[in-house]
Amino acid sequence: MMERIIQYIKEHARDLEKKMYLYYFETGSKDSVVKALSQFQNEDGGFGHGLEPDFLNPASTPIASWKAAKILDDLQLDKNHTMIQSLIHYFIHTSDKHGWKYAFRIPSNNDYPHAPWWHYQEGSAYVGYLPTISILGFLYKYMDHSDTLYKDIEKAIDQGIHYLMENDIEDMHELVCYNEFYEYSCDQIDCSNIHQRLMYLNIKAIEKDDSKWLNSYCAKPTQVFVSMHSPGVKEMMELIHKELDMTFRNRNDQGVFDIAWDWQQYPESFEKAKQIWMGIIALKMLRVAQEYQFVKRHK
């Protein structure tokens, strides 16, 4: 059903996405994904080296490390796995945080090719709870509860929840972080109020005008929800399937999906990043189609 997408991943995606595809859809192993992911990890336990392809900073950053945390959680690794423990060490000890709020941009981004939205300027390091609340959820799930810092994590989470309840969050990336937090933590705490609030904000943020989905950078359903468990998915399932139908019917000449943004700088690096993103999005769409039981054939 998705032959050309699969072929593109196997022939053109970077090794990480290839190994993830093989693990989720064929006979690949978790260890092979971990090995591929390790190429982006630094000695301090954090991740860099273009794991997030829109900036090529080799240093560990909260953003790249947040991306790695989600990959590791999806693998359902044991809490004591070396890569998880070293990532926890990074999140606890990194200087790229203020209290328990993690930087969105860091100064050394500017030293390497990057998209303009990753450019650091004075006062631009912190952006709401992006990616902080998702990182806190990861720590809440994977840290040893007897750790002396665990209470600090709980207090920081309380502050993040208060922010959610008091602010009309519209940014889809920040909402993704809250949806990830919901999945990390809500089997351990009472999330009924969080569920209702997130459902309202998720549905409100999603662009309902499908004429904008293919031609502009906007909040499509699958860019806000992170899984079938995200608050509001049930209520928006018809729109989710409409998005998937439109997306799969509008693939490019390579059989995959164009990206809707451009750096407008560093043209050679952007072209490389664009190819990486096409592999990332191809894998994501296969997984999303599986997640939402979207089985309609597209030729």
C-alpha positions in Angstrom: 0.0 0.0 0.0 2.8 2.4 0.8 5.5 0.9 -1.4 7.1 4.1 -2.7 7.2 5.6 0.7 9.0 2.5 2.1 11.4 2.5 -0.9 12.2 6.2 -0.3 13.0 5.5 3.4 15.2 2.5 2.6 17.1 4.3 -0.1 17.3 8.0 1.0 16.5 8.4 4.7 19.3 8.7 7.2 20.3 5.6 9.1 18.2 6.5 12.2 14.9 6.6 10.2 15.9 3.4 8.3 16.5 1.5 11.6 13.2 2.9 13.1 11.3 1.9 10.0 12.7 -1.7 10.2 11.9 -1.9 13.9 8.3 -0.6 13.7 7.3 -2.3 10.4 9.6 -5.3 9.7 12.0 -7.3 11.8 14.5 -4.7 13.1 15.6 -4.5 16.7 15.4 -1.9 19.4 19.2 -2.2 19.7 19.7 -1.2 16.1 17.6 2.0 16.7 19.6 2.7 19.9 22.9 2.3 18.0 21.8 4.7 15.3 20.5 7.2 17.8 23.9 7.0 19.7 25.6 8.7 16.8 23.8 11.9 17.9 24.7 11.6 21.6 27.5 13.5 23.4 29.6 12.5 26.4 27.4 14.7 28.7 24.4 12.4 27.8 22.6 15.0 25.7 22.0 15.0 22.0 23.0 17.3 19.1 24.7 16.8 15.7 21.6 17.7 13.7 19.2 15.2 15.3 16.8 18.1 14.8 17.8 18.7 11.2 16.9 22.5 11.1 20.0 23.3 13.2 23.4 21.6 12.9 24.9 22.5 16.3 26.9 19.4 17.4 26.6 20.4 21.1 24.0 19.0 23.3 20.8 21.1 23.3 17.5 20.7 25.2 15.6 20.6 21.9 17.6 17.7 20.3 17.6 15.9 23.7 13.8 16.3 23.9 13.5 14.7 20.5 15.8 11.8 21.6 13.7 11.3 24.7 10.6 10.7 22.7 12.3 8.2 20.4 13.6 6.4 23.5 10.2 6.4 25.2 8.6 5.0 22.0 11.0 2.1 22.2 9.7 1.3 25.7 13.2 0.7 27.0 13.8 -0.2 30.7 14.3 2.8 33.0 17.8 1.6 33.8 18.9 1.5 30.1 22.3 3.3 29.8 21.1 5.8 27.2 18.1 6.8 29.3 20.2 7.2 32.4 22.8 9.3 30.6 20.0 11.5 29.1 18.6 12.0 32.6 22.0 13.1 33.8 22.1 15.6 31.0 18.7 17.0 31.8 19.6 17.4 35.4 23.0 19.0 34.9 22.8 21.0 31.7 23.5 24.7 32.0 21.0 25.4 29.3 18.1 25.7 31.8 16.9 28.2 34.3 15.6 26.4 37.3 13.7 23.6 35.7 12.8 25.5 32.5 14.8 24.4 29.5 16.2 26.7 26.8 14.5 26.6 23.4 17.5 28.3 21.7 21.1 28.4 22.8 23.9 30.8 21.7 26.1 28.2 20.0 23.3 27.5 17.5 24.5 30.6 15.7 27.9 29.1 15.0 26.5 26.4 12.6 24.0 26.4 9.7 20.5 26.7 11.0 17.0 27.8 10.2 16.2 31.4 11.2 13.8 30.3 14.0 16.7 28.6 15.7 18.9 31.8 15.7 19.7 32.9 19.2 19.2 36.5 20.2 19.3 38.1 23.7 16.1 37.2 25.4 15.0 34.5 23.0 16.3 31.5 24.9 13.0 30.5 26.6 9.6 30.0 24.9 6.8 29.2 27.3 7.0 25.5 28.3 8.5 24.4 25.0 10.2 21.9 25.4 10.2 22.0 29.2 6.9 20.3 30.1 7.7 17.3 27.9 11.2 16.9 29.4 9.7 17.1 32.9 7.2 14.4 31.9 10.2 12.2 30.8 12.0 12.8 34.1 8.8 12.1 36.1 8.5 8.8 34.3 12.1 7.6 34.2 13.8 9.1 37.2 14.3 7.1 40.4 11.5 8.3 42.7 13.9 8.2 45.7 16.2 10.7 44.0 16.5 13.9 46.1 15.6 16.0 43.1 12.4 14.2 42.4 10.4 16.5 44.6 11.8 19.5 42.6 10.5 17.8 39.4 7.1 17.5 40.9 7.0 21.2 41.9 8.2 22.2 38.4 5.4 20.1 36.9 2.8 21.8 39.2 4.0 25.1 37.8 3.7 23.8 34.2 0.2 22.6 34.8 -0.8 26.0 36.3 0.6 27.6 33.2 -1.5 25.3 31.0 -4.7 26.1 33.0 -4.1 29.9 33.0 -3.0 30.5 29.4 -4.7 30.0 26.0 -1.8 28.2 24.4 -2.0 28.4 20.6 1.4 27.3 19.4 1.2 23.7 18.1 4.7 22.9 19.2 4.0 23.8 22.8 0.8 21.8 22.7 2.7 18.8 21.4 4.9 19.1 24.5 1.9 19.1 26.7 0.4 16.2 24.9 3.7 14.3 25.4 3.6 15.2 29.1 0.1 13.9 29.3 1.3 10.5 28.0 4.4 10.4 30.1 2.7 11.1 33.4 -1.1 10.6 33.3 -1.0 6.9 34.2 0.6 8.0 37.5 -1.3 11.2 38.4 -4.9 12.4 38.1 -5.1 14.1 34.7 -8.8 14.7 34.4 -8.5 18.5 34.5 -5.5 18.4 32.2 -7.4 16.2 29.8 -10.3 18.6 29.5 -8.0 21.6 29.2 -5.8 20.0 26.6 -8.8 18.8 24.6 -10.1 22.4 24.4 -6.8 23.8 23.4 -5.9 21.1 20.9 -9.2 21.4 19.1 -9.0 25.2 19.1 -5.5 25.3 17.7 -6.1 22.9 14.8 -6.6 24.6 11.5 -10.1 23.5 10.2 -9.7 25.1 6.8 -8.3 22.2 4.8 -7.4 24.5 1.9 -4.5 25.7 4.0 -3.1 22.3 4.9 -1.0 21.7 1.8 0.1 25.3 1.0 1.0 26.8 4.3 2.7 26.0 7.6 -0.3 25.5 9.9 -1.5 23.3 12.7 -2.9 20.2 11.1 -4.4 17.5 13.3 -1.5 15.1 13.2 0.9 17.9 14.0 -0.9 18.6 17.3 -1.9 15.2 18.5 0.9 12.8 19.3 -1.1 9.6 19.4 -4.5 8.0 19.7 -4.3 8.9 23.4 -4.0 12.7 23.0 -7.0 14.6 24.3 -9.5 15.5 21.5 -8.5 12.7 19.1 -11.8 10.9 19.3 -13.7 14.2 18.6 -11.4 15.1 15.7 -11.1 11.6 14.1 -13.0 12.6 10.9 -10.8 15.5 10.4 -7.7 13.4 11.0 -8.7 10.9 8.3 -9.5 13.8 6.0 -6.0 15.2 6.5 -4.4 11.8 5.9 -6.4 11.2 2.8 -5.4 14.6 1.4 -1.8 14.2 2.4 -1.3 10.7 0.9 -3.0 11.9 -2.3 -0.6 14.8 -2.7 2.8 13.2 -2.6 5.6 14.6 -4.7 7.4 12.9 -7.7 9.5 10.8 -5.3 6.4 9.4 -3.7 6.8 11.1 -0.4 5.9 14.5 1.1 7.3 18.0 0.6 8.1 20.2 3.5 6.3 23.5 3.9 9.2 25.6 5.1 12.5 27.0 3.8 15.5 28.4 5.7 16.1 31.3 3.2 19.8 31.0 4.1 22.6 28.3 4.1 21.2 26.9 0.8 23.5 23.8 0.7 22.8 22.9 4.3 19.1 23.4 3.8 19.0 21.1 0.8 20.6 18.4 2.9 18.2 19.1 5.8 15.3 19.0 3.4 16.2 15.5 2.3 16.5 14.4 6.0 13.1 15.9 6.8 11.5 14.1 3.9 12.7 10.8 5.4 11.5 11.8 8.8 8.1 12.8 7.6 7.8 9.7 5.4 8.4 7.5 8.5 6.0 9.6 10.6 3.2 9.3 8.0 3.6 5.6 7.9 3.4 5.4 11.7 0.5 7.9 11.8 -1.4 5.9 9.2 -1.0 2.8 11.4 -1.8 4.7 14.6 -5.1 6.1 13.3 -6.0 2.9 11.4 -5.9 4.7 8.1 -5.8 1.7 5.7 -7.2 3.2 2.5 -5.0 2.5 -0.6 -3.2 5.3 -2.4 -1.5 4.8 -5.7 
